[in-house]
Amino acid sequence: MPRTADHEQNRRTLSRATWDLIAGGGMEAVSLRTVAARAGVSMGRVQYYFKTKDDLLLYALEDAHVRMSARIDARISDDDPRTALLAVLEELLGGDAETRDAIRVHLAFAARAQENERLAAVLVEGDDELLALAVRVVGLARDAGADVDPELDGQALWVLARGLGVDVALYRLPIERARAVLAHAVGRLAPLVG
């Protein structure tokens, strides 16, 4: 009986090899050839799935989003919007090595996203939904008596978490310090209610 290829698994294997290379040497370490070597497959196999390095990196970025979402989902034990927001914001800080790598790749692609709609869509995928969650949580705090502005303070939390993630990923801000800064801001802008 002939074997059928699991194409999605093959793509994920190449994505994991890509992330290993990025973690070890940055994006400059990634080429179709180095990914093939890292994954233990032929160059032809990599080219079968990805015609260019950009195609490969874009898929790896999409794959990282899926895995980040899985880590967030694993942290959420109930339907409480504040718990969900805290899980999202914590993930954005880059405490996980893969998230730090994803932040670096995001930044490398950001300038090129101006001319590439597909890339731009991947870079901002889910942002509106997550910003809306931040606004909602700050709105709940306001409804409970906190002196906050849901639109402005929700945006501030969102931008702060993303900025702290960049500082952790690029400028070596200790993750504990980033968590402390974020916890301080959440305590002021979206305090526990009820």
C-alpha positions as CSV (number, residue, x, y, z in Angstrom):
1,M,0.0,0.0,0.0
2,P,1.6,3.4,-1.0
3,R,2.4,5.8,1.8
4,T,0.5,9.1,1.7
5,A,2.4,12.2,2.8
6,D,1.2,14.2,5.7
7,H,1.8,17.5,4.0
8,E,0.8,19.6,7.0
9,Q,3.1,17.6,9.3
10,N,6.0,18.1,6.8
11,R,5.4,21.8,6.7
12,R,5.3,21.9,10.6
13,T,8.6,20.0,10.7
14,L,10.2,22.5,8.4
15,S,8.7,25.3,10.5
16,R,10.2,23.8,13.7
17,A,13.6,23.6,12.0
18,T,13.3,27.2,10.9
19,W,12.6,28.3,14.5
20,D,15.6,26.3,15.8
21,L,17.8,28.2,13.3
22,I,16.3,31.5,14.3
23,A,16.8,30.8,17.9
24,G,20.4,29.9,17.3
25,G,21.5,32.5,14.8
26,G,18.7,34.9,14.0
27,M,16.9,35.2,10.7
28,E,20.2,35.4,8.9
29,A,20.8,31.8,9.7
30,V,17.7,30.7,7.7
31,S,17.9,29.7,4.1
32,L,16.1,26.9,2.3
33,R,19.4,25.0,2.4
34,T,20.0,25.4,6.2
35,V,16.4,24.5,6.9
36,A,16.8,21.3,4.8
37,A,19.9,20.4,6.7
38,R,18.4,21.1,10.1
39,A,15.3,19.1,9.3
40,G,17.3,16.2,7.8
41,V,15.5,16.4,4.5
42,S,16.6,17.2,0.9
43,M,16.6,20.7,-0.5
44,G,14.0,19.5,-3.0
45,R,11.6,18.6,-0.2
46,V,11.9,22.1,1.2
47,Q,11.4,23.6,-2.2
48,Y,8.3,21.4,-2.8
49,Y,6.6,23.2,0.1
50,F,8.2,26.6,0.0
51,K,9.4,28.3,-3.1
52,T,11.2,31.1,-1.3
53,K,12.7,31.9,2.1
54,D,9.9,34.5,2.6
55,D,7.3,31.8,2.0
56,L,9.0,29.6,4.6
57,L,9.3,32.4,7.1
58,L,5.7,33.4,6.6
59,Y,4.5,29.9,7.2
60,A,6.7,29.6,10.3
61,L,5.2,32.8,11.6
62,E,1.7,31.5,11.0
63,D,2.7,28.3,12.8
64,A,4.1,30.3,15.7
65,H,0.7,32.1,16.0
66,V,-1.1,28.8,16.3
67,R,1.3,27.6,19.0
68,M,1.0,30.9,20.9
69,S,-2.7,30.6,20.8
70,A,-2.5,27.1,22.2
71,R,-0.3,28.3,25.1
72,I,-2.8,31.1,25.8
73,D,-5.7,28.6,25.7
74,A,-3.9,26.3,28.1
75,R,-3.7,29.1,30.7
76,I,-7.4,30.0,30.5
77,S,-9.5,27.8,32.9
78,D,-12.8,29.7,32.8
79,D,-14.7,32.3,30.8
80,D,-13.6,35.2,32.8
81,P,-12.5,38.0,30.4
82,R,-9.9,39.3,32.8
83,T,-8.2,35.9,33.0
84,A,-8.2,35.7,29.2
85,L,-6.7,39.1,28.9
86,L,-4.0,38.4,31.4
87,A,-3.1,35.2,29.6
88,V,-2.8,37.1,26.3
89,L,-0.8,39.9,27.7
90,E,1.5,37.4,29.5
91,E,2.2,35.6,26.2
92,L,3.0,38.9,24.5
93,L,5.7,39.6,27.0
94,G,7.9,36.9,25.4
95,G,8.5,34.7,28.5
96,D,8.5,31.7,26.1
97,A,11.6,31.4,23.9
98,E,9.5,30.7,20.8
99,T,7.4,33.9,21.4
100,R,10.6,35.9,21.7
101,D,11.7,34.5,18.3
102,A,8.3,35.3,16.8
103,I,8.6,38.9,18.0
104,R,11.9,39.2,16.3
105,V,10.5,37.8,13.1
106,H,7.5,40.1,13.3
107,L,9.7,43.1,13.5
108,A,11.9,41.9,10.6
109,F,8.8,41.6,8.5
110,A,7.1,44.8,9.6
111,A,8.8,47.1,7.2
112,R,8.1,44.8,4.3
113,A,4.4,44.5,5.2
114,Q,3.7,47.9,3.7
115,E,4.0,46.3,0.2
116,N,2.7,42.8,1.0
117,E,-0.9,42.5,1.9
118,R,-0.6,38.8,2.9
119,L,2.2,39.5,5.2
120,A,0.5,42.5,6.7
121,A,-2.6,40.3,7.4
122,V,-0.5,37.7,9.2
123,L,1.3,40.3,11.3
124,V,-2.0,41.9,12.6
125,E,-4.1,38.7,12.6
126,G,-6.2,38.7,15.8
127,D,-5.1,42.1,17.0
128,D,-8.5,43.8,16.7
129,E,-10.1,41.0,18.7
130,L,-7.4,41.1,21.4
131,L,-7.6,44.9,21.6
132,A,-11.4,44.6,22.0
133,L,-10.8,42.2,24.9
134,A,-8.6,44.7,26.6
135,V,-11.2,47.5,26.1
136,R,-13.9,45.2,27.5
137,V,-11.9,44.3,30.6
138,V,-11.1,48.0,31.4
139,G,-14.8,48.7,30.7
140,L,-15.8,46.2,33.4
141,A,-13.4,47.9,35.8
142,R,-15.0,51.3,35.0
143,D,-18.4,49.8,35.5
144,A,-17.3,48.7,39.0
145,G,-16.2,52.2,39.9
146,A,-12.6,52.4,38.6
147,D,-11.6,55.8,37.2
148,V,-10.5,54.5,33.8
149,D,-11.2,55.1,30.1
150,P,-11.9,51.8,28.4
151,E,-10.8,52.9,24.9
152,L,-7.6,54.7,26.0
153,D,-6.6,52.5,28.9
154,G,-7.4,49.3,27.0
155,Q,-5.2,50.5,24.1
156,A,-2.5,51.4,26.6
157,L,-2.5,47.9,28.1
158,W,-2.3,46.4,24.6
159,V,0.5,48.6,23.4
160,L,2.4,48.3,26.7
161,A,2.4,44.5,26.6
162,R,3.6,44.5,22.9
163,G,6.3,47.0,23.7
164,L,7.5,45.1,26.7
165,G,7.7,42.0,24.6
166,V,9.9,43.8,22.2
167,D,12.1,45.0,25.1
168,V,12.4,41.4,26.3
169,A,13.0,39.9,22.9
170,L,15.5,42.6,21.6
171,Y,16.9,44.6,24.5
172,R,17.1,41.9,27.1
173,L,14.7,43.3,29.6
174,P,14.4,40.6,32.2
175,I,11.0,38.9,31.9
176,E,10.4,39.3,35.7
177,R,10.7,43.1,35.3
178,A,8.4,43.0,32.3
179,R,5.9,41.0,34.3
180,A,6.1,43.5,37.2
181,V,5.6,46.5,34.9
182,L,2.6,44.8,33.3
183,A,1.1,43.7,36.6
184,H,1.4,47.3,37.9
185,A,-0.4,48.7,34.8
186,V,-3.1,46.0,34.9
187,G,-3.6,46.8,38.6
188,R,-4.2,50.4,37.8
189,L,-6.1,50.2,34.5
190,A,-8.1,47.0,34.9
191,P,-8.2,46.3,38.7
192,L,-10.0,43.3,40.0
193,V,-13.7,43.9,40.1
194,G,-16.4,42.5,42.3
